[in-house]
Amino acid sequence: MMIEVLKSKIHRARITSTDINYEGSITIDEALAKKANIREFEKVDIYNITNGNRFTTYVIYGKKGEIQINGAAARLCLKDDLIIVVSYCMLDENELSNHKPVIVKLKN
């Protein structure tokens, strides 16, 4: 049996900007994304701590310090909102005991 579990989390990232006219996605500081083991174009869930909105998108790497919400999702967030970025993976029961998610907690 395959079980979906937490793979990576960036906790309390602050949105630096939004761009409603971009095709879609979340732009994340490349070094931060890599530290959290989140790959470019990987599917992620975004949980907005500030207003409770939740949505799914994909990651594109950005510049240092950048956390930008793009496309239609830009209507769900504002600059300076705090968010959680989460990715999941599928593991079989034999892999579960060795799995440790990567969690990056930011101080804002």
CNS distance restraints for C-alpha pairs under 8 A (distance, minus, plus):
assign (resid   1 and name CA) (resid  92 and name CA) 5.70 0.50 0.50
assign (resid   1 and name CA) (resid  93 and name CA) 6.44 0.50 0.50
assign (resid   2 and name CA) (resid  90 and name CA) 5.99 0.50 0.50
assign (resid   2 and name CA) (resid  91 and name CA) 5.35 0.50 0.50
assign (resid   2 and name CA) (resid  92 and name CA) 4.38 0.50 0.50
assign (resid   2 and name CA) (resid  93 and name CA) 6.66 0.50 0.50
assign (resid   3 and name CA) (resid  90 and name CA) 5.46 0.50 0.50
assign (resid   3 and name CA) (resid  91 and name CA) 5.40 0.50 0.50
assign (resid   3 and name CA) (resid  92 and name CA) 6.10 0.50 0.50
assign (resid   3 and name CA) (resid  93 and name CA) 7.19 0.50 0.50
assign (resid   4 and name CA) (resid  88 and name CA) 6.39 0.50 0.50
assign (resid   4 and name CA) (resid  89 and name CA) 5.53 0.50 0.50
assign (resid   4 and name CA) (resid  90 and name CA) 4.43 0.50 0.50
assign (resid   4 and name CA) (resid  91 and name CA) 6.40 0.50 0.50
assign (resid   5 and name CA) (resid  88 and name CA) 5.44 0.50 0.50
assign (resid   5 and name CA) (resid  89 and name CA) 5.62 0.50 0.50
assign (resid   5 and name CA) (resid  90 and name CA) 6.36 0.50 0.50
assign (resid   5 and name CA) (resid  91 and name CA) 7.28 0.50 0.50
assign (resid   6 and name CA) (resid  86 and name CA) 7.38 0.50 0.50
assign (resid   6 and name CA) (resid  87 and name CA) 6.28 0.50 0.50
assign (resid   6 and name CA) (resid  88 and name CA) 4.51 0.50 0.50
assign (resid   6 and name CA) (resid  89 and name CA) 6.47 0.50 0.50
assign (resid   6 and name CA) (resid 101 and name CA) 5.96 0.50 0.50
assign (resid   7 and name CA) (resid  86 and name CA) 7.64 0.50 0.50
assign (resid   7 and name CA) (resid  87 and name CA) 5.49 0.50 0.50
assign (resid   7 and name CA) (resid  88 and name CA) 4.59 0.50 0.50
assign (resid   7 and name CA) (resid  89 and name CA) 5.58 0.50 0.50
assign (resid   7 and name CA) (resid 100 and name CA) 7.59 0.50 0.50
assign (resid   7 and name CA) (resid 101 and name CA) 4.66 0.50 0.50
assign (resid   7 and name CA) (resid 102 and name CA) 6.39 0.50 0.50
assign (resid   8 and name CA) (resid  36 and name CA) 5.84 0.50 0.50
assign (resid   8 and name CA) (resid  37 and name CA) 6.35 0.50 0.50
assign (resid   8 and name CA) (resid  38 and name CA) 6.72 0.50 0.50
assign (resid   8 and name CA) (resid  86 and name CA) 5.73 0.50 0.50
assign (resid   8 and name CA) (resid  87 and name CA) 5.15 0.50 0.50
assign (resid   8 and name CA) (resid  88 and name CA) 6.74 0.50 0.50
assign (resid   8 and name CA) (resid 101 and name CA) 5.40 0.50 0.50
assign (resid   8 and name CA) (resid 102 and name CA) 4.71 0.50 0.50
assign (resid   8 and name CA) (resid 103 and name CA) 5.74 0.50 0.50
assign (resid   9 and name CA) (resid  36 and name CA) 6.48 0.50 0.50
assign (resid   9 and name CA) (resid  84 and name CA) 6.96 0.50 0.50
assign (resid   9 and name CA) (resid  85 and name CA) 5.55 0.50 0.50
assign (resid   9 and name CA) (resid  86 and name CA) 4.53 0.50 0.50
assign (resid   9 and name CA) (resid  87 and name CA) 6.52 0.50 0.50
assign (resid   9 and name CA) (resid 101 and name CA) 7.73 0.50 0.50
assign (resid   9 and name CA) (resid 102 and name CA) 6.35 0.50 0.50
assign (resid   9 and name CA) (resid 103 and name CA) 4.74 0.50 0.50
assign (resid   9 and name CA) (resid 104 and name CA) 6.11 0.50 0.50
assign (resid  10 and name CA) (resid  36 and name CA) 6.56 0.50 0.50
assign (resid  10 and name CA) (resid  84 and name CA) 5.67 0.50 0.50
assign (resid  10 and name CA) (resid  85 and name CA) 5.06 0.50 0.50
assign (resid  10 and name CA) (resid  86 and name CA) 6.63 0.50 0.50
assign (resid  10 and name CA) (resid 103 and name CA) 6.09 0.50 0.50
assign (resid  10 and name CA) (resid 104 and name CA) 4.84 0.50 0.50
assign (resid  10 and name CA) (resid 105 and name CA) 6.04 0.50 0.50
assign (resid  10 and name CA) (resid 106 and name CA) 7.33 0.50 0.50
assign (resid  11 and name CA) (resid  83 and name CA) 6.87 0.50 0.50
assign (resid  11 and name CA) (resid  84 and name CA) 4.70 0.50 0.50
assign (resid  11 and name CA) (resid  85 and name CA) 6.65 0.50 0.50
assign (resid  11 and name CA) (resid 103 and name CA) 7.39 0.50 0.50
assign (resid  11 and name CA) (resid 104 and name CA) 6.11 0.50 0.50
assign (resid  11 and name CA) (resid 105 and name CA) 4.76 0.50 0.50
assign (resid  11 and name CA) (resid 106 and name CA) 5.95 0.50 0.50
assign (resid  12 and name CA) (resid  49 and name CA) 7.70 0.50 0.50
assign (resid  12 and name CA) (resid  82 and name CA) 5.28 0.50 0.50
assign (resid  12 and name CA) (resid  83 and name CA) 5.21 0.50 0.50
assign (resid  12 and name CA) (resid  84 and name CA) 5.52 0.50 0.50
assign (resid  12 and name CA) (resid 105 and name CA) 6.66 0.50 0.50
assign (resid  12 and name CA) (resid 106 and name CA) 5.57 0.50 0.50
assign (resid  12 and name CA) (resid 107 and name CA) 7.04 0.50 0.50
assign (resid  12 and name CA) (resid 108 and name CA) 6.92 0.50 0.50
assign (resid  13 and name CA) (resid  67 and name CA) 7.40 0.50 0.50
assign (resid  13 and name CA) (resid  82 and name CA) 5.51 0.50 0.50
assign (resid  13 and name CA) (resid  83 and name CA) 5.29 0.50 0.50
assign (resid  13 and name CA) (resid  84 and name CA) 6.38 0.50 0.50
assign (resid  13 and name CA) (resid  85 and name CA) 7.83 0.50 0.50
assign (resid  13 and name CA) (resid 106 and name CA) 6.23 0.50 0.50
assign (resid  13 and name CA) (resid 108 and name CA) 7.59 0.50 0.50
assign (resid  14 and name CA) (resid  67 and name CA) 6.83 0.50 0.50
assign (resid  14 and name CA) (resid  79 and name CA) 7.72 0.50 0.50
assign (resid  14 and name CA) (resid  80 and name CA) 5.37 0.50 0.50
assign (resid  14 and name CA) (resid  81 and name CA) 5.72 0.50 0.50
assign (resid  14 and name CA) (resid  82 and name CA) 4.63 0.50 0.50
assign (resid  14 and name CA) (resid  83 and name CA) 6.39 0.50 0.50
assign (resid  14 and name CA) (resid 108 and name CA) 7.25 0.50 0.50
assign (resid  15 and name CA) (resid  66 and name CA) 7.72 0.50 0.50
assign (resid  15 and name CA) (resid  67 and name CA) 5.02 0.50 0.50
assign (resid  15 and name CA) (resid  68 and name CA) 5.87 0.50 0.50
assign (resid  15 and name CA) (resid  69 and name CA) 7.30 0.50 0.50
assign (resid  15 and name CA) (resid  78 and name CA) 7.11 0.50 0.50
assign (resid  15 and name CA) (resid  79 and name CA) 5.11 0.50 0.50
assign (resid  15 and name CA) (resid  80 and name CA) 4.93 0.50 0.50
assign (resid  15 and name CA) (resid  81 and name CA) 5.54 0.50 0.50
assign (resid  15 and name CA) (resid  82 and name CA) 6.43 0.50 0.50
assign (resid  15 and name CA) (resid  83 and name CA) 7.35 0.50 0.50
assign (resid  16 and name CA) (resid  65 and name CA) 7.90 0.50 0.50
assign (resid  16 and name CA) (resid  66 and name CA) 6.04 0.50 0.50
assign (resid  16 and name CA) (resid  67 and name CA) 5.28 0.50 0.50
assign (resid  16 and name CA) (resid  68 and name CA) 5.81 0.50 0.50
assign (resid  16 and name CA) (resid  79 and name CA) 5.42 0.50 0.50
assign (resid  16 and name CA) (resid  80 and name CA) 6.10 0.50 0.50
assign (resid  17 and name CA) (resid  66 and name CA) 7.92 0.50 0.50
assign (resid  17 and name CA) (resid  67 and name CA) 6.80 0.50 0.50
assign (resid  17 and name CA) (resid  68 and name CA) 4.83 0.50 0.50
assign (resid  17 and name CA) (resid  69 and name CA) 6.67 0.50 0.50
assign (resid  17 and name CA) (resid  78 and name CA) 7.35 0.50 0.50
assign (resid  17 and name CA) (resid  79 and name CA) 5.03 0.50 0.50
assign (resid  17 and name CA) (resid  80 and name CA) 7.81 0.50 0.50
assign (resid  18 and name CA) (resid  68 and name CA) 5.19 0.50 0.50
assign (resid  18 and name CA) (resid  69 and name CA) 4.71 0.50 0.50
assign (resid  18 and name CA) (resid  70 and name CA) 5.69 0.50 0.50
assign (resid  18 and name CA) (resid  74 and name CA) 5.42 0.50 0.50
assign (resid  18 and name CA) (resid  77 and name CA) 7.64 0.50 0.50
assign (resid  18 and name CA) (resid  78 and name CA) 6.90 0.50 0.50
assign (resid  18 and name CA) (resid  79 and name CA) 6.62 0.50 0.50
assign (resid  19 and name CA) (resid  68 and name CA) 7.33 0.50 0.50
assign (resid  19 and name CA) (resid  69 and name CA) 6.42 0.50 0.50
assign (resid  19 and name CA) (resid  70 and name CA) 4.76 0.50 0.50
assign (resid  19 and name CA) (resid  71 and name CA) 6.14 0.50 0.50
assign (resid  19 and name CA) (resid  74 and name CA) 6.15 0.50 0.50
assign (resid  20 and name CA) (resid  70 and name CA) 5.63 0.50 0.50
assign (resid  20 and name CA) (resid  71 and name CA) 4.39 0.50 0.50
assign (resid  20 and name CA) (resid  72 and name CA) 5.89 0.50 0.50
assign (resid  20 and name CA) (resid  73 and name CA) 7.53 0.50 0.50
assign (resid  20 and name CA) (resid  74 and name CA) 5.31 0.50 0.50
assign (resid  20 and name CA) (resid  75 and name CA) 7.20 0.50 0.50
assign (resid  21 and name CA) (resid  70 and name CA) 7.27 0.50 0.50
assign (resid  21 and name CA) (resid  71 and name CA) 5.59 0.50 0.50
assign (resid  22 and name CA) (resid  70 and name CA) 5.39 0.50 0.50
assign (resid  22 and name CA) (resid  71 and name CA) 4.79 0.50 0.50
assign (resid  23 and name CA) (resid  70 and name CA) 6.91 0.50 0.50
assign (resid  23 and name CA) (resid  71 and name CA) 5.24 0.50 0.50
assign (resid  24 and name CA) (resid  57 and name CA) 7.52 0.50 0.50
assign (resid  24 and name CA) (resid  69 and name CA) 7.93 0.50 0.50
assign (resid  24 and name CA) (resid  70 and name CA) 4.85 0.50 0.50
assign (resid  24 and name CA) (resid  71 and name CA) 4.06 0.50 0.50
assign (resid  24 and name CA) (resid  72 and name CA) 6.72 0.50 0.50
assign (resid  24 and name CA) (resid  73 and name CA) 7.40 0.50 0.50
assign (resid  25 and name CA) (resid  57 and name CA) 5.25 0.50 0.50
assign (resid  25 and name CA) (resid  58 and name CA) 5.02 0.50 0.50
assign (resid  25 and name CA) (resid  59 and name CA) 5.84 0.50 0.50
assign (resid  25 and name CA) (resid  60 and name CA) 6.84 0.50 0.50
assign (resid  25 and name CA) (resid  69 and name CA) 6.56 0.50 0.50
assign (resid  25 and name CA) (resid  70 and name CA) 5.27 0.50 0.50
assign (resid  25 and name CA) (resid  71 and name CA) 6.72 0.50 0.50
assign (resid  25 and name CA) (resid  73 and name CA) 7.84 0.50 0.50
assign (resid  26 and name CA) (resid  57 and name CA) 6.81 0.50 0.50
assign (resid  26 and name CA) (resid  58 and name CA) 6.25 0.50 0.50
assign (resid  26 and name CA) (resid  59 and name CA) 5.16 0.50 0.50
assign (resid  26 and name CA) (resid  60 and name CA) 6.24 0.50 0.50
assign (resid  26 and name CA) (resid  67 and name CA) 7.08 0.50 0.50
assign (resid  26 and name CA) (resid  68 and name CA) 5.66 0.50 0.50
assign (resid  26 and name CA) (resid  69 and name CA) 4.73 0.50 0.50
assign (resid  26 and name CA) (resid  70 and name CA) 5.75 0.50 0.50
assign (resid  27 and name CA) (resid  59 and name CA) 5.92 0.50 0.50
assign (resid  27 and name CA) (resid  60 and name CA) 4.87 0.50 0.50
assign (resid  27 and name CA) (resid  61 and name CA) 5.57 0.50 0.50
assign (resid  27 and name CA) (resid  62 and name CA) 5.40 0.50 0.50
assign (resid  27 and name CA) (resid  66 and name CA) 6.84 0.50 0.50
assign (resid  27 and name CA) (resid  67 and name CA) 5.52 0.50 0.50
assign (resid  27 and name CA) (resid  68 and name CA) 4.92 0.50 0.50
assign (resid  27 and name CA) (resid  69 and name CA) 6.48 0.50 0.50
assign (resid  27 and name CA) (resid  70 and name CA) 7.44 0.50 0.50
assign (resid  28 and name CA) (resid  32 and name CA) 7.12 0.50 0.50
assign (resid  28 and name CA) (resid  33 and name CA) 6.23 0.50 0.50
assign (resid  28 and name CA) (resid  59 and name CA) 6.80 0.50 0.50
assign (resid  28 and name CA) (resid  60 and name CA) 6.40 0.50 0.50
assign (resid  28 and name CA) (resid  61 and name CA) 5.22 0.50 0.50
assign (resid  28 and name CA) (resid  62 and name CA) 5.17 0.50 0.50
assign (resid  28 and name CA) (resid  63 and name CA) 7.53 0.50 0.50
assign (resid  28 and name CA) (resid  65 and name CA) 7.86 0.50 0.50
assign (resid  28 and name CA) (resid  66 and name CA) 5.62 0.50 0.50
assign (resid  28 and name CA) (resid  67 and name CA) 4.73 0.50 0.50
assign (resid  28 and name CA) (resid  68 and name CA) 6.70 0.50 0.50
assign (resid  29 and name CA) (resid  33 and name CA) 6.20 0.50 0.50
assign (resid  29 and name CA) (resid  61 and name CA) 5.88 0.50 0.50
assign (resid  29 and name CA) (resid  62 and name CA) 4.64 0.50 0.50
assign (resid  29 and name CA) (resid  63 and name CA) 5.12 0.50 0.50
assign (resid  29 and name CA) (resid  64 and name CA) 4.96 0.50 0.50
assign (resid  29 and name CA) (resid  65 and name CA) 5.44 0.50 0.50
assign (resid  29 and name CA) (resid  66 and name CA) 4.91 0.50 0.50
assign (resid  29 and name CA) (resid  67 and name CA) 6.40 0.50 0.50
assign (resid  30 and name CA) (resid  34 and name CA) 6.13 0.50 0.50
assign (resid  30 and name CA) (resid  61 and name CA) 4.71 0.50 0.50
assign (resid  30 and name CA) (resid  62 and name CA) 5.44 0.50 0.50
assign (resid  30 and name CA) (resid  63 and name CA) 6.51 0.50 0.50
assign (resid  30 and name CA) (resid  64 and name CA) 6.94 0.50 0.50
assign (resid  31 and name CA) (resid  35 and name CA) 6.06 0.50 0.50
assign (resid  31 and name CA) (resid  64 and name CA) 7.26 0.50 0.50
assign (resid  32 and name CA) (resid  36 and name CA) 6.33 0.50 0.50
assign (resid  33 and name CA) (resid  37 and name CA) 6.22 0.50 0.50
assign (resid  33 and name CA) (resid  38 and name CA) 5.08 0.50 0.50
assign (resid  33 and name CA) (resid  39 and name CA) 6.93 0.50 0.50
assign (resid  33 and name CA) (resid  61 and name CA) 7.45 0.50 0.50
assign (resid  34 and name CA) (resid  38 and name CA) 5.61 0.50 0.50
assign (resid  34 and name CA) (resid  39 and name CA) 6.72 0.50 0.50
assign (resid  35 and name CA) (resid 104 and name CA) 7.56 0.50 0.50
assign (resid  36 and name CA) (resid 102 and name CA) 5.71 0.50 0.50
assign (resid  36 and name CA) (resid 103 and name CA) 6.37 0.50 0.50
assign (resid  36 and name CA) (resid 104 and name CA) 5.96 0.50 0.50
assign (resid  37 and name CA) (resid 102 and name CA) 6.79 0.50 0.50
assign (resid  38 and name CA) (resid  42 and name CA) 6.74 0.50 0.50
assign (resid  38 and name CA) (resid  59 and name CA) 7.97 0.50 0.50
assign (resid  38 and name CA) (resid  87 and name CA) 7.33 0.50 0.50
assign (resid  39 and name CA) (resid  59 and name CA) 7.22 0.50 0.50
assign (resid  40 and name CA) (resid  58 and name CA) 7.76 0.50 0.50
assign (resid  40 and name CA) (resid  59 and name CA) 5.23 0.50 0.50
assign (resid  40 and name CA) (resid  60 and name CA) 5.05 0.50 0.50
assign (resid  40 and name CA) (resid  61 and name CA) 5.97 0.50 0.50
assign (resid  41 and name CA) (resid  58 and name CA) 5.23 0.50 0.50
assign (resid  41 and name CA) (resid  59 and name CA) 4.75 0.50 0.50
assign (resid  41 and name CA) (resid  60 and name CA) 5.74 0.50 0.50
assign (resid  42 and name CA) (resid  58 and name CA) 5.27 0.50 0.50
assign (resid  42 and name CA) (resid  59 and name CA) 5.59 0.50 0.50
assign (resid  42 and name CA) (resid  87 and name CA) 7.88 0.50 0.50
assign (resid  43 and name CA) (resid  56 and name CA) 7.11 0.50 0.50
assign (resid  43 and name CA) (resid  57 and name CA) 5.77 0.50 0.50
assign (resid  43 and name CA) (resid  58 and name CA) 4.33 0.50 0.50
assign (resid  43 and name CA) (resid  59 and name CA) 6.71 0.50 0.50
assign (resid  43 and name CA) (resid  87 and name CA) 6.71 0.50 0.50
assign (resid  44 and name CA) (resid  56 and name CA) 5.73 0.50 0.50
assign (resid  44 and name CA) (resid  57 and name CA) 5.57 0.50 0.50
assign (resid  44 and name CA) (resid  58 and name CA) 5.53 0.50 0.50
assign (resid  44 and name CA) (resid  59 and name CA) 7.05 0.50 0.50
assign (resid  44 and name CA) (resid  85 and name CA) 6.51 0.50 0.50
assign (resid  44 and name CA) (resid  86 and name CA) 5.46 0.50 0.50
assign (resid  44 and name CA) (resid  87 and name CA) 4.81 0.50 0.50
assign (resid  44 and name CA) (resid  88 and name CA) 7.67 0.50 0.50
assign (resid  45 and name CA) (resid  54 and name CA) 7.16 0.50 0.50
assign (resid  45 and name CA) (resid  55 and name CA) 5.73 0.50 0.50
assign (resid  45 and name CA) (resid  56 and name CA) 4.36 0.50 0.50
assign (resid  45 and name CA) (resid  57 and name CA) 6.41 0.50 0.50
assign (resid  45 and name CA) (resid  85 and name CA) 5.92 0.50 0.50
assign (resid  45 and name CA) (resid  86 and name CA) 5.19 0.50 0.50
assign (resid  45 and name CA) (resid  87 and name CA) 6.44 0.50 0.50
assign (resid  46 and name CA) (resid  54 and name CA) 5.57 0.50 0.50
assign (resid  46 and name CA) (resid  55 and name CA) 5.37 0.50 0.50
assign (resid  46 and name CA) (resid  56 and name CA) 6.08 0.50 0.50
assign (resid  46 and name CA) (resid  57 and name CA) 7.61 0.50 0.50
assign (resid  46 and name CA) (resid  83 and name CA) 6.61 0.50 0.50
assign (resid  46 and name CA) (resid  84 and name CA) 5.73 0.50 0.50
assign (resid  46 and name CA) (resid  85 and name CA) 4.86 0.50 0.50
assign (resid  46 and name CA) (resid  86 and name CA) 6.46 0.50 0.50
assign (resid  47 and name CA) (resid  52 and name CA) 6.76 0.50 0.50
assign (resid  47 and name CA) (resid  53 and name CA) 6.18 0.50 0.50
assign (resid  47 and name CA) (resid  54 and name CA) 4.64 0.50 0.50
assign (resid  47 and name CA) (resid  55 and name CA) 6.89 0.50 0.50
assign (resid  47 and name CA) (resid  83 and name CA) 5.50 0.50 0.50
assign (resid  47 and name CA) (resid  84 and name CA) 5.03 0.50 0.50
assign (resid  47 and name CA) (resid  85 and name CA) 6.61 0.50 0.50
assign (resid  48 and name CA) (resid  52 and name CA) 5.11 0.50 0.50
assign (resid  48 and name CA) (resid  53 and name CA) 5.18 0.50 0.50
assign (resid  48 and name CA) (resid  54 and name CA) 6.12 0.50 0.50
assign (resid  48 and name CA) (resid  77 and name CA) 7.22 0.50 0.50
assign (resid  48 and name CA) (resid  81 and name CA) 7.06 0.50 0.50
assign (resid  48 and name CA) (resid  82 and name CA) 6.13 0.50 0.50
assign (resid  48 and name CA) (resid  83 and name CA) 4.36 0.50 0.50
assign (resid  48 and name CA) (resid  84 and name CA) 6.44 0.50 0.50
assign (resid  49 and name CA) (resid  53 and name CA) 7.79 0.50 0.50
assign (resid  49 and name CA) (resid  81 and name CA) 7.26 0.50 0.50
assign (resid  49 and name CA) (resid  82 and name CA) 5.37 0.50 0.50
assign (resid  49 and name CA) (resid  83 and name CA) 5.21 0.50 0.50
assign (resid  49 and name CA) (resid  84 and name CA) 7.07 0.50 0.50
assign (resid  50 and name CA) (resid  81 and name CA) 5.48 0.50 0.50
assign (resid  50 and name CA) (resid  82 and name CA) 5.65 0.50 0.50
assign (resid  50 and name CA) (resid  83 and name CA) 7.27 0.50 0.50
assign (resid  51 and name CA) (resid  77 and name CA) 7.86 0.50 0.50
assign (resid  51 and name CA) (resid  81 and name CA) 7.92 0.50 0.50
assign (resid  53 and name CA) (resid  76 and name CA) 6.31 0.50 0.50
assign (resid  53 and name CA) (resid  77 and name CA) 7.79 0.50 0.50
assign (resid  55 and name CA) (resid  73 and name CA) 7.46 0.50 0.50
assign (resid  62 and name CA) (resid  66 and name CA) 6.01 0.50 0.50
assign (resid  62 and name CA) (resid  67 and name CA) 7.72 0.50 0.50
assign (resid  69 and name CA) (resid  73 and name CA) 6.45 0.50 0.50
assign (resid  69 and name CA) (resid  74 and name CA) 5.24 0.50 0.50
assign (resid  69 and name CA) (resid  77 and name CA) 7.31 0.50 0.50
assign (resid  70 and name CA) (resid  74 and name CA) 5.29 0.50 0.50
assign (resid  72 and name CA) (resid  76 and name CA) 7.89 0.50 0.50
assign (resid  73 and name CA) (resid  77 and name CA) 7.12 0.50 0.50
assign (resid  74 and name CA) (resid  78 and name CA) 7.27 0.50 0.50
assign (resid  77 and name CA) (resid  81 and name CA) 6.50 0.50 0.50
assign (resid  91 and name CA) (resid  95 and name CA) 5.83 0.50 0.50
assign (resid  91 and name CA) (resid  96 and name CA) 6.42 0.50 0.50
assign (resid  92 and name CA) (resid  96 and name CA) 6.71 0.50 0.50
assign (resid  93 and name CA) (resid  97 and name CA) 7.81 0.50 0.50
assign (resid  95 and name CA) (resid  99 and name CA) 6.41 0.50 0.50
